[in-house]
Amino acid sequence: MNVGKPMGSVVGAGELAGVKVTVIGLGRFGGGVGVTRWLCGQGATVTVTDQAGRNELAESIQALDGMDVAFHLGGHDRADFLAAELLIVNPAVPREMPLLAEAAAAGVPRTTEINLFLQRCAAPVVGVTGSVGKSTTTAMIGDILRRRRTTHVGGNIGGSLLEELPRILPDHVVVLELSSFQLEDLPIIGVSPHVAVMTNLAPNHLDRHGTMDAYAAAKKNIFAFQTGRDVLILNAADPIVSKWAAQAPGRVEMFDPRGEPFELSLPGAHNQANAQAAWTAARQFGIDRATAAQALRDFPGLPHRLQFVTRRDGVRYFNDSKCTTPGGAIVALEAFPPRQAVIIVGGYDKHVSFEELGTALARRAKAVVALGATREAIIAAIQASQTEGTPPIERAEDLPAAVALAKKHAAPGDVILLSPACASYDMFTNYEHRGMMFVKLATA
């Protein structure tokens, strides 16, 4: 069905030729690489600034080899903000940065990579956000739509699609995973995706947003600028997002996480919920259920998202390193029978409550191994729900020690599950680094 006209249009080549642009935040994992390459291709005069130094950013710098870029690294120069004609801000950069405020006061415009893409994309866009499940849901939607349409998948799940713009045609579909960090700057351009999917909402990134209200407000930008021709897809079972229908400018469809199940290779009720959301989004483009069911049956899952790693001595290992919220860890734990999972939890502190996670661990885990900055807070939450059957709790100093301790508690038929409920920044460069180390330890 027709879900509205494409947002914006492809602006003629050279629109940024000669414009002085500063990219703020290159990132160690290429967060600013795609937009920098695209800006150079547009003929802009590009400066990249980052607090990190050359050694930390070596991989990202290498990806820009041969590009005409000025790198100002190891700190920020005020002139790069105030003398620029446009600032491109990486999602990870704190919006309260004083230099950003000073540039705004001086009238220097700013935007983001996602904003640049949305303004120029000729194809309809499906945007997916939520606290848990957005990556898997995005990938599922992409796999379903590819059965009938040329489909491009990007955003938070992958790299920038800016350089793909010349190849993205009006009859194609783009599927973007959008984080709250990416969504909070959509008001700059007043654009939302044609089809917006909200999987759920639970406490997350409160270290950045401060309050749940502010976090929810960032998420709501995914539909705030829709028109009457657009579609918002909400989780009917989520007590928060199910109430957002009245705020939607366009049509609203609800998906039921407990709807008619699909045959999946992935464990857990949460993946059935992801599949229901994906099917609801795909049918906005005329996809029939049989086509969706076949695509979902073949869907292999994503690395670091409840990924089956190996079976050793009768014990299965699952890598859920992408899980950075307590709610996500509860969902992963509930994918297995009670007292079957020896779970490894803990990491960087995002200032969220572990009360519900502590209760779930006390009631369902066979054993708990805690590590990282949040170790003691998680243990305290478990002990607050202590009962006669509370699982044994181990403290680990690092991931190798955690895996070794988990093995001691696992018997044939059990599961060792890395589902940290926290970000990785206290001990790892990112969740992928953490997950790859777990896989290495599990398969060694």
VOPAGU-2260 file (C-alpha; in pm, 1 decimal, decimal comma):
REM VOPAGU-2260
SITE   aa  ch    i         X         Y         Z
SITE  MET   A    0       0,0       0,0       0,0
SITE  ASN   A    1     102,0     357,1     -43,4
SITE  VAL   A    2     257,4     484,0     278,7
SITE  GLY   A    3     318,0     839,2     165,7
SITE  LYS   A    4     559,4    1029,2     -52,3
SITE  PRO   A    5     930,7     992,1       2,0
SITE  MET   A    6    1078,6    1236,4     250,4
SITE  GLY   A    7    1268,0    1516,3      87,4
SITE  SER   A    8    1442,9    1462,6    -242,9
SITE  VAL   A    9    1789,9    1405,0    -370,5
SITE  VAL   A   10    1946,0    1749,0    -396,1
SITE  GLY   A   11    2172,8    1816,8    -690,8
SITE  ALA   A   12    2540,8    1728,6    -674,3
SITE  GLY   A   13    2760,9    2002,6    -536,8
SITE  GLU   A   14    2512,8    2148,7    -286,9
SITE  LEU   A   15    2787,0    2143,0     -20,6
SITE  ALA   A   16    3078,6    2221,7    -250,6
SITE  GLY   A   17    3319,1    2453,0     -74,6
SITE  VAL   A   18    3115,0    2462,2     246,4
SITE  LYS   A   19    3328,4    2449,8     562,9
SITE  VAL   A   20    3198,4    2151,8     760,9
SITE  THR   A   21    3322,9    2023,1    1094,8
SITE  VAL   A   22    3242,9    1663,6    1185,3
SITE  ILE   A   23    3237,9    1635,1    1564,8
SITE  GLY   A   24    3322,6    1284,0    1676,8
SITE  LEU   A   25    3493,7    1040,9    1440,8
SITE  GLY   A   26    3456,5     747,7    1678,3
SITE  ARG   A   27    3677,2     444,4    1722,6
SITE  PHE   A   28    3436,8     225,3    1527,2
SITE  GLY   A   29    3363,8     440,8    1226,5
SITE  GLY   A   30    3066,1     638,0    1356,3
SITE  GLY   A   31    3178,4     944,8    1164,2
SITE  VAL   A   32    3351,1     773,6     872,8
SITE  GLY   A   33    3049,3     739,9     643,3
SITE  VAL   A   34    2935,6    1099,7     671,4
SITE  THR   A   35    3293,1    1225,7     631,6
SITE  ARG   A   36    3341,1    1025,9     310,6
SITE  TRP   A   37    3008,2    1153,4     177,9
SITE  LEU   A   38    3090,8    1515,7     261,0
SITE  CYS   A   39    3421,6    1486,5      77,9
SITE  GLY   A   40    3234,4    1344,3    -218,9
SITE  GLN   A   41    3007,2    1648,9    -211,6
SITE  GLY   A   42    3310,0    1877,7    -232,8
SITE  ALA   A   43    3285,2    2014,0     120,1
SITE  THR   A   44    3589,4    2140,5     307,8
SITE  VAL   A   45    3594,2    1890,6     592,8
SITE  THR   A   46    3751,2    1904,4     936,4
SITE  VAL   A   47    3712,1    1612,7    1176,4
SITE  THR   A   48    3756,2    1673,4    1548,0
SITE  ASP   A   49    3755,5    1421,2    1830,1
SITE  GLN   A   50    3864,0    1410,9    2194,3
SITE  ALA   A   51    4045,8    1083,2    2127,3
SITE  GLY   A   52    4391,5    1079,0    1974,5
SITE  ARG   A   53    4532,0     925,7    1656,8
SITE  ASN   A   54    4627,9     595,5    1816,2
SITE  GLU   A   55    4277,9     536,1    1950,5
SITE  LEU   A   56    4121,2     635,8    1618,3
SITE  ALA   A   57    4370,8     460,2    1390,5
SITE  GLU   A   58    4114,5     226,0    1232,1
SITE  SER   A   59    3871,2     507,9    1152,5
SITE  ILE   A   60    4149,2     728,9    1016,4
SITE  GLN   A   61    4266,2     443,5     794,2
SITE  ALA   A   62    3913,2     414,9     651,2
SITE  LEU   A   63    3947,4     777,2     533,9
SITE  ASP   A   64    4287,3     728,4     373,0
SITE  GLY   A   65    4316,0     938,8      58,9
SITE  MET   A   66    4033,9    1174,6     156,5
SITE  ASP   A   67    4098,1    1549,4     177,1
SITE  VAL   A   68    4024,0    1579,7     549,2
SITE  ALA   A   69    4184,3    1789,7     822,8
SITE  PHE   A   70    4209,2    1587,1    1143,9
SITE  HIS   A   71    4210,9    1783,5    1470,5
SITE  LEU   A   72    4234,6    1510,6    1732,6
SITE  GLY   A   73    4313,1    1474,5    2102,0
SITE  GLY   A   74    4080,8    1761,7    2196,0
SITE  HIS   A   75    3855,9    2025,9    2043,5
SITE  ASP   A   76    3959,3    2362,9    1899,8
SITE  ARG   A   77    3702,5    2641,0    1951,0
SITE  ALA   A   78    3770,0    2771,5    1599,4
SITE  ASP   A   79    3652,9    2442,4    1446,8
SITE  PHE   A   80    3309,0    2508,6    1594,8
SITE  LEU   A   81    3275,3    2882,9    1543,1
SITE  ALA   A   82    3439,8    2918,4    1200,5
SITE  ALA   A   83    3243,9    2631,5    1046,6
SITE  GLU   A   84    2943,6    2686,5     821,3
SITE  LEU   A   85    2790,4    2354,6     929,4
SITE  LEU   A   86    2848,3    2116,4    1220,6
SITE  ILE   A   87    2780,4    1741,7    1189,1
SITE  VAL   A   88    2745,5    1593,9    1537,9
SITE  ASN   A   89    2808,5    1225,8    1602,8
SITE  PRO   A   90    2523,1    1067,5    1807,4
SITE  ALA   A   91    2761,6     979,9    2091,7
SITE  VAL   A   92    2864,8    1344,0    2145,2
SITE  PRO   A   93    2693,2    1494,2    2454,9
SITE  ARG   A   94    2447,5    1761,2    2346,6
SITE  GLU   A   95    2531,6    1974,6    2651,8
SITE  MET   A   96    2889,8    2026,2    2527,3
SITE  PRO   A   97    2969,9    2396,2    2592,9
SITE  LEU   A   98    3125,0    2443,6    2248,2
SITE  LEU   A   99    2802,5    2326,3    2083,5
SITE  ALA   A  100    2607,1    2580,7    2286,8
SITE  GLU   A  101    2853,3    2854,3    2194,6
SITE  ALA   A  102    2829,0    2764,6    1826,1
SITE  ALA   A  103    2448,9    2764,8    1842,9
SITE  ALA   A  104    2455,1    3109,9    2003,8
SITE  ALA   A  105    2678,2    3226,3    1718,8
SITE  GLY   A  106    2426,5    3098,5    1465,0
SITE  VAL   A  107    2629,3    2805,1    1332,3
SITE  PRO   A  108    2382,0    2540,3    1207,1
SITE  ARG   A  109    2422,6    2179,5    1310,7
SITE  THR   A  110    2280,1    1847,6    1200,7
SITE  THR   A  111    2357,2    1474,0    1200,0
SITE  GLU   A  112    2436,1    1195,8     954,6
SITE  ILE   A  113    2086,3    1047,9     991,9
SITE  ASN   A  114    1927,5    1389,0     932,5
SITE  LEU   A  115    2129,8    1440,0     614,6
SITE  PHE   A  116    2016,6    1100,3     490,4
SITE  LEU   A  117    1647,3    1143,5     574,3
SITE  GLN   A  118    1635,2    1481,2     399,3
SITE  ARG   A  119    1770,7    1330,8      76,5
SITE  CYS   A  120    1635,8     976,7      63,9
SITE  ALA   A  121    1410,1     918,9    -237,7
SITE  ALA   A  122    1262,3     593,9    -103,6
SITE  PRO   A  123    1010,1     540,0     177,3
SITE  VAL   A  124    1179,8     479,9     511,7
SITE  VAL   A  125    1088,4     234,6     785,8
SITE  GLY   A  126    1235,3     347,8    1117,7
SITE  VAL   A  127    1266,9     106,2    1409,3
SITE  THR   A  128    1337,7     199,9    1768,4
SITE  GLY   A  129    1277,1      69,9    2119,9
SITE  SER   A  130    1470,8     -28,6    2428,5
SITE  VAL   A  131    1496,8    -398,0    2339,6
SITE  GLY   A  132    1477,5    -583,7    2008,5
SITE  LYS   A  133    1522,9    -300,5    1760,5
SITE  SER   A  134    1827,2    -452,5    1586,7
SITE  THR   A  135    1665,5    -791,9    1535,6
SITE  THR   A  136    1335,3    -634,5    1429,9
SITE  THR   A  137    1516,6    -412,0    1179,3
SITE  ALA   A  138    1701,1    -708,9    1030,5
SITE  MET   A  139    1380,5    -915,4    1015,6
SITE  ILE   A  140    1196,2    -635,7     831,6
SITE  GLY   A  141    1483,3    -609,3     586,8
SITE  ASP   A  142    1482,0    -983,3     517,4
SITE  ILE   A  143    1104,4    -989,0     463,5
SITE  LEU   A  144    1096,3    -686,6     233,7
SITE  ARG   A  145    1386,0    -818,4      23,1
SITE  ARG   A  146    1154,5   -1097,2     -92,4
SITE  ARG   A  147     952,4    -840,3    -289,8
SITE  ARG   A  148    1136,7    -505,3    -298,1
SITE  THR   A  149    1491,0    -375,9    -332,5
SITE  THR   A  150    1571,2    -296,5      30,8
SITE  HIS   A  151    1852,4    -110,3     205,1
SITE  VAL   A  152    1920,1    -161,3     576,9
SITE  GLY   A  153    2129,3      75,5     787,5
SITE  GLY   A  154    2134,8     323,2    1072,5
SITE  ASN   A  155    2235,7     203,5    1416,2
SITE  ILE   A  156    2250,8    -157,2    1293,7
SITE  GLY   A  157    2515,9     -88,5    1029,6
SITE  GLY   A  158    2703,5     179,0     845,3
SITE  SER   A  159    2595,4     503,6     687,6
SITE  LEU   A  160    2377,0     483,2     376,2
SITE  LEU   A  161    2466,8     834,0     259,7
SITE  GLU   A  162    2701,1     708,1     -10,4
SITE  GLU   A  163    2422,4     475,3    -131,7
SITE  LEU   A  164    2184,6     766,5    -202,4
SITE  PRO   A  165    2242,4     769,8    -581,6
SITE  ARG   A  166    2143,0     400,1    -591,8
SITE  ILE   A  167    1834,5     429,3    -367,7
SITE  LEU   A  168    1535,4     472,5    -598,9
SITE  PRO   A  169    1177,2     578,5    -517,8
SITE  ASP   A  170    1044,9     222,5    -554,1
SITE  HIS   A  171    1300,6      83,7    -308,9
SITE  VAL   A  172    1254,1      67,9      71,7
SITE  VAL   A  173    1502,1     177,0     338,6
SITE  VAL   A  174    1493,8      22,9     687,7
SITE  LEU   A  175    1679,5     211,8     961,4
SITE  GLU   A  176    1746,3     113,1    1320,1
SITE  LEU   A  177    1732,4     440,7    1513,0
SITE  SER   A  178    1868,9     487,4    1864,1
SITE  SER   A  179    1745,5     751,6    2104,5
SITE  PHE   A  180    2072,4     938,1    2042,5
SITE  GLN   A  181    1997,4     951,8    1669,4
SITE  LEU   A  182    1633,2    1042,0    1721,0
SITE  GLU   A  183    1685,4    1333,8    1958,6
SITE  ASP   A  184    1808,5    1558,7    1676,0
SITE  LEU   A  185    1520,8    1490,9    1431,6
SITE  PRO   A  186    1349,7    1817,9    1541,8
SITE  ILE   A  187    1630,4    2003,3    1363,0
SITE  ILE   A  188    1482,3    1892,1    1028,8
SITE  GLY   A  189    1124,5    1810,8    1136,9
SITE  VAL   A  190    1121,2    1473,7     961,3
SITE  SER   A  191    1010,6    1127,9    1080,3
SITE  PRO   A  192    1009,4     794,7     891,1
SITE  HIS   A  193     701,3     700,7     687,7
SITE  VAL   A  194     659,2     379,9     886,4
SITE  ALA   A  195     772,9     408,2    1247,7
SITE  VAL   A  196     804,5      96,7    1464,4
SITE  MET   A  197     825,9     121,0    1844,1
SITE  THR   A  198     911,2    -219,0    1992,7
SITE  ASN   A  199     890,2    -130,6    2365,2
SITE  LEU   A  200    1017,2     113,8    2626,0
SITE  ALA   A  201    1214,7      38,8    2942,8
SITE  PRO   A  202    1474,2     236,9    3139,8
SITE  ASN   A  203    1792,0     285,8    2935,8
SITE  HIS   A  204    2053,5     553,7    2866,3
SITE  LEU   A  205    1949,7     753,6    3170,4
SITE  ASP   A  206    2314,1     858,1    3203,9
SITE  ARG   A  207    2255,6    1053,0    2879,9
SITE  HIS   A  208    1888,5    1153,4    2897,7
SITE  GLY   A  209    1860,7    1199,4    3273,9
SITE  THR   A  210    1497,6    1093,4    3315,2
SITE  MET   A  211    1255,7     843,5    3164,3
SITE  ASP   A  212    1044,7    1133,0    3038,0
SITE  ALA   A  213    1341,2    1274,0    2844,6
SITE  TYR   A  214    1428,1     928,3    2710,8
SITE  ALA   A  215    1069,1     873,3    2598,3
SITE  ALA   A  216    1059,8    1219,1    2438,1
SITE  ALA   A  217    1363,9    1130,8    2226,5
SITE  LYS   A  218    1198,5     807,0    2117,2
SITE  LYS   A  219     874,3     984,9    2024,9
SITE  ASN   A  220    1058,5    1182,1    1756,5
SITE  ILE   A  221    1033,5     869,9    1541,0
SITE  PHE   A  222     668,1     964,3    1477,8
SITE  ALA   A  223     642,1    1326,7    1596,8
SITE  PHE   A  224     684,9    1468,4    1244,3
SITE  GLN   A  225     479,0    1213,2    1053,6
SITE  THR   A  226     182,2    1322,1     843,4
SITE  GLY   A  227    -163,7    1176,1     804,3
SITE  ARG   A  228     -30,4     948,2     528,5
SITE  ASP   A  229     224,2     779,7     754,1
SITE  VAL   A  230     201,0     482,0     989,2
SITE  LEU   A  231     302,5     429,1    1351,0
SITE  ILE   A  232     333,6      68,6    1472,7
SITE  LEU   A  233     310,9      17,8    1848,2
SITE  ASN   A  234     343,8    -277,8    2084,0
SITE  ALA   A  235      -8,3    -344,9    2216,4
SITE  ALA   A  236     132,7    -520,8    2524,2
SITE  ASP   A  237     372,1    -245,6    2632,3
SITE  PRO   A  238     210,9     -39,3    2909,4
SITE  ILE   A  239     388,9     279,7    2801,8
SITE  VAL   A  240     409,4     285,5    2422,0
SITE  SER   A  241      61,1     139,8    2372,2
SITE  LYS   A  242     -71,1     470,2    2508,1
SITE  TRP   A  243     110,1     679,9    2247,4
SITE  ALA   A  244    -148,7     616,6    1976,5
SITE  ALA   A  245    -341,0     932,9    2066,2
SITE  GLN   A  246     -28,4    1140,4    1995,4
SITE  ALA   A  247      29,0    1001,2    1645,5
SITE  PRO   A  248     -27,6    1237,8    1350,5
SITE  GLY   A  249     -93,2     944,9    1115,8
SITE  ARG   A  250    -248,3     600,1    1118,3
SITE  VAL   A  251    -166,4     364,2    1406,3
SITE  GLU   A  252    -136,7     -13,2    1395,3
SITE  MET   A  253     -78,0    -229,6    1700,7
SITE  PHE   A  254     115,3    -553,8    1695,5
SITE  ASP   A  255      40,9    -828,2    1947,8
SITE  PRO   A  256     360,9    -996,3    2075,3
SITE  ARG   A  257     149,8   -1304,5    2151,2
SITE  GLY   A  258     -16,8   -1314,6    1810,6
SITE  GLU   A  259     -22,0   -1619,3    1584,3
SITE  PRO   A  260     337,2   -1743,9    1621,0
SITE  PHE   A  261     589,5   -1773,6    1342,1
SITE  GLU   A  262     826,6   -2065,0    1300,9
SITE  LEU   A  263    1164,3   -1927,8    1408,0
SITE  SER   A  264    1511,2   -2069,2    1461,2
SITE  LEU   A  265    1567,0   -1818,2    1743,7
SITE  PRO   A  266    1467,5   -1899,0    2103,5
SITE  GLY   A  267    1245,7   -1686,4    2324,7
SITE  ALA   A  268     909,3   -1514,2    2333,7
SITE  HIS   A  269    1086,4   -1184,6    2269,4
SITE  ASN   A  270    1187,3   -1301,3    1922,3
SITE  GLN   A  271     824,8   -1387,4    1850,8
SITE  ALA   A  272     745,2   -1028,2    1951,9
SITE  ASN   A  273    1016,2    -902,3    1715,6
SITE  ALA   A  274     867,6   -1114,6    1436,4
SITE  GLN   A  275     517,7    -977,2    1497,1
SITE  ALA   A  276     651,7    -621,6    1478,0
SITE  ALA   A  277     844,0    -701,3    1159,8
SITE  TRP   A  278     541,8    -862,2     993,4
SITE  THR   A  279     322,4    -564,0    1082,4
SITE  ALA   A  280     574,4    -326,2     924,9
SITE  ALA   A  281     623,7    -539,6     613,6
SITE  ARG   A  282     255,2    -568,9     536,5
SITE  GLN   A  283     237,1    -189,8     499,6
SITE  PHE   A  284     415,1    -257,6     169,1
SITE  GLY   A  285     177,4    -528,8      54,6
SITE  ILE   A  286     378,1    -827,3     178,7
SITE  ASP   A  287     158,6   -1132,5     244,8
SITE  ARG   A  288     193,4   -1345,9     557,5
SITE  ALA   A  289     321,1   -1653,0     369,8
SITE  THR   A  290     611,1   -1452,0     227,9
SITE  ALA   A  291     686,5   -1305,0     569,5
SITE  ALA   A  292     668,9   -1648,1     734,3
SITE  GLN   A  293     921,2   -1795,5     490,0
SITE  ALA   A  294    1162,5   -1506,5     543,2
SITE  LEU   A  295    1129,7   -1534,0     921,6
SITE  ARG   A  296    1175,6   -1911,5     909,6
SITE  ASP   A  297    1505,7   -1856,7     727,0
SITE  PHE   A  298    1619,4   -1566,6     947,4
SITE  PRO   A  299    1948,9   -1671,2    1114,8
SITE  GLY   A  300    1960,7   -1407,9    1386,8
SITE  LEU   A  301    2226,2   -1144,3    1450,8
SITE  PRO   A  302    2567,3   -1173,2    1614,9
SITE  HIS   A  303    2570,2   -1083,4    1985,8
SITE  ARG   A  304    2189,7   -1103,0    2015,8
SITE  LEU   A  305    2114,7   -1431,8    2193,1
SITE  GLN   A  306    2350,8   -1590,5    1942,6
SITE  PHE   A  307    2411,1   -1963,3    1979,5
SITE  VAL   A  308    2787,8   -2010,2    2003,2
SITE  THR   A  309    2867,6   -2373,9    2074,5
SITE  ARG   A  310    2785,2   -2684,4    2275,2
SITE  ARG   A  311    3062,8   -2810,0    2503,4
SITE  ASP   A  312    3030,0   -3106,9    2738,8
SITE  GLY   A  313    2653,1   -3093,7    2701,1
SITE  VAL   A  314    2636,7   -2721,5    2788,7
SITE  ARG   A  315    2513,2   -2467,1    2533,3
SITE  TYR   A  316    2672,1   -2120,6    2518,8
SITE  PHE   A  317    2476,1   -1811,9    2409,8
SITE  ASN   A  318    2626,8   -1470,6    2335,6
SITE  ASP   A  319    2384,5   -1186,6    2413,2
SITE  SER   A  320    2648,8    -916,3    2451,2
SITE  LYS   A  321    2428,7    -661,7    2269,8
SITE  CYS   A  322    2198,7    -674,0    2574,8
SITE  THR   A  323    2274,8    -348,5    2756,2
SITE  THR   A  324    1956,0    -311,0    2962,3
SITE  PRO   A  325    1813,6    -497,7    3262,4
SITE  GLY   A  326    1492,4    -554,4    3066,6
SITE  GLY   A  327    1687,9    -716,2    2786,1
SITE  ALA   A  328    1862,7    -952,9    3025,9
SITE  ILE   A  329    1526,6   -1053,7    3175,1
SITE  VAL   A  330    1397,0   -1129,1    2826,2
SITE  ALA   A  331    1704,3   -1342,8    2749,5
SITE  LEU   A  332    1674,4   -1528,0    3079,9
SITE  GLU   A  333    1308,8   -1604,4    3009,8
SITE  ALA   A  334    1405,2   -1764,0    2676,2
SITE  PHE   A  335    1519,4   -2068,8    2877,3
SITE  PRO   A  336    1347,0   -2285,0    3140,0
SITE  PRO   A  337    1386,6   -2177,1    3505,1
SITE  ARG   A  338    1715,7   -2276,0    3670,0
SITE  GLN   A  339    1874,5   -2378,0    3339,1
SITE  ALA   A  340    2083,4   -2067,2    3267,9
SITE  VAL   A  341    2410,5   -1974,5    3436,2
SITE  ILE   A  342    2412,9   -1605,7    3348,7
SITE  ILE   A  343    2701,4   -1357,3    3331,6
SITE  VAL   A  344    2588,4   -1000,9    3406,7
SITE  GLY   A  345    2735,6    -658,2    3477,0
SITE  GLY   A  346    2926,9    -377,8    3307,9
SITE  TYR   A  347    2922,5      -1,9    3267,2
SITE  ASP   A  348    2681,2     189,7    3489,4
SITE  LYS   A  349    2407,5     372,3    3295,3
SITE  HIS   A  350    2226,0     462,5    3618,9
SITE  VAL   A  351    1926,0     236,2    3573,3
SITE  SER   A  352    1753,7      31,2    3840,6
SITE  PHE   A  353    1839,9    -337,7    3879,5
SITE  GLU   A  354    1545,1    -414,1    4105,9
SITE  GLU   A  355    1341,6    -610,0    3850,7
SITE  LEU   A  356    1652,2    -783,2    3715,6
SITE  GLY   A  357    1748,3    -888,7    4068,9
SITE  THR   A  358    1404,7   -1043,5    4118,8
SITE  ALA   A  359    1422,8   -1228,3    3785,7
SITE  LEU   A  360    1772,0   -1359,1    3856,2
SITE  ALA   A  361    1670,9   -1476,4    4202,4
SITE  ARG   A  362    1372,4   -1663,8    4062,5
SITE  ARG   A  363    1504,5   -1806,5    3734,5
SITE  ALA   A  364    1885,9   -1828,4    3715,4
SITE  LYS   A  365    2073,0   -2145,7    3806,3
SITE  ALA   A  366    2372,0   -1932,1    3904,0
SITE  VAL   A  367    2481,9   -1571,8    3855,0
SITE  VAL   A  368    2832,1   -1445,0    3778,8
SITE  ALA   A  369    2860,9   -1067,8    3820,2
SITE  LEU   A  370    3141,6    -842,2    3701,9
SITE  GLY   A  371    3213,2    -485,2    3604,2
SITE  ALA   A  372    3120,9    -147,9    3753,2
SITE  THR   A  373    2764,2    -257,8    3830,5
SITE  ARG   A  374    2861,4    -588,2    3993,7
SITE  GLU   A  375    2776,4    -498,1    4351,3
SITE  ALA   A  376    2453,8    -317,5    4257,9
SITE  ILE   A  377    2327,5    -624,6    4072,3
SITE  ILE   A  378    2426,9    -856,2    4357,3
SITE  ALA   A  379    2246,3    -630,1    4605,6
SITE  ALA   A  380    1933,9    -642,5    4387,6
SITE  ILE   A  381    1945,1   -1023,8    4383,8
SITE  GLN   A  382    1994,0   -1040,8    4758,4
SITE  ALA   A  383    1698,8    -808,1    4811,5
SITE  SER   A  384    1481,9   -1075,4    4648,7
SITE  GLN   A  385    1654,5   -1360,5    4828,3
SITE  THR   A  386    1451,4   -1672,9    4892,8
SITE  GLU   A  387    1534,3   -2026,7    4992,7
SITE  GLY   A  388    1601,7   -2108,8    4628,0
SITE  THR   A  389    1816,5   -1806,9    4545,2
SITE  PRO   A  390    2092,8   -1912,3    4303,9
SITE  PRO   A  391    2459,2   -1903,4    4399,2
SITE  ILE   A  392    2631,6   -1573,8    4316,5
SITE  GLU   A  393    2992,0   -1538,7    4205,2
SITE  ARG   A  394    3205,3   -1225,4    4170,0
SITE  ALA   A  395    3446,2   -1209,0    3875,6
SITE  GLU   A  396    3720,5    -957,5    3805,0
SITE  ASP   A  397    3708,2   -1000,4    3427,4
SITE  LEU   A  398    3531,1   -1197,9    3155,4
SITE  PRO   A  399    3776,7   -1492,8    3141,9
SITE  ALA   A  400    3727,9   -1542,2    3514,4
SITE  ALA   A  401    3351,0   -1507,9    3472,3
SITE  VAL   A  402    3337,3   -1779,9    3205,7
SITE  ALA   A  403    3555,1   -2008,9    3418,7
SITE  LEU   A  404    3324,4   -1959,3    3718,2
SITE  ALA   A  405    3014,5   -2014,5    3503,3
SITE  LYS   A  406    3152,9   -2348,0    3383,0
SITE  LYS   A  407    3180,1   -2469,0    3742,6
SITE  HIS   A  408    2805,2   -2423,0    3791,4
SITE  ALA   A  409    2688,8   -2562,0    3455,6
SITE  ALA   A  410    2590,7   -2927,2    3409,5
SITE  PRO   A  411    2494,9   -3111,1    3087,1
SITE  GLY   A  412    2165,5   -2969,3    2962,1
SITE  ASP   A  413    2236,3   -2623,8    3108,9
SITE  VAL   A  414    2310,0   -2295,1    2932,6
SITE  ILE   A  415    2590,1   -2044,5    2992,2
SITE  LEU   A  416    2445,7   -1709,2    2892,7
SITE  LEU   A  417    2632,1   -1381,2    2852,7
SITE  SER   A  418    2354,3   -1123,4    2885,8
SITE  PRO   A  419    2520,4    -834,6    3069,6
SITE  ALA   A  420    2223,8    -594,1    3115,4
SITE  CYS   A  421    2482,3    -314,1    3094,3
SITE  ALA   A  422    2697,8    -134,9    2841,3
SITE  SER   A  423    3054,5    -253,8    2795,1
SITE  TYR   A  424    3258,4      64,7    2827,7
SITE  ASP   A  425    3400,4      -7,6    3172,3
SITE  MET   A  426    3601,8    -308,1    3049,8
SITE  PHE   A  427    3569,1    -328,7    2669,1
SITE  THR   A  428    3580,9    -101,3    2366,7
SITE  ASN   A  429    3222,5    -195,1    2275,2
SITE  TYR   A  430    2966,6    -474,3    2302,3
SITE  GLU   A  431    3113,7    -646,9    1994,8
SITE  HIS   A  432    3455,0    -667,6    2161,5
SITE  ARG   A  433    3289,7    -816,8    2470,4
SITE  GLY   A  434    3089,2   -1065,4    2263,9
SITE  MET   A  435    3386,1   -1175,4    2054,3
SITE  MET   A  436    3588,9   -1237,3    2368,7
SITE  PHE   A  437    3306,1   -1448,9    2509,5
SITE  VAL   A  438    3287,5   -1650,5    2186,8
SITE  LYS   A  439    3663,6   -1703,4    2197,5
SITE  LEU   A  440    3648,6   -1819,2    2559,3
SITE  ALA   A  441    3353,5   -2048,6    2492,4
SITE  THR   A  442    3514,2   -2216,3    2193,8
SITE  ALA   A  443    3875,6   -2230,5    2317,6
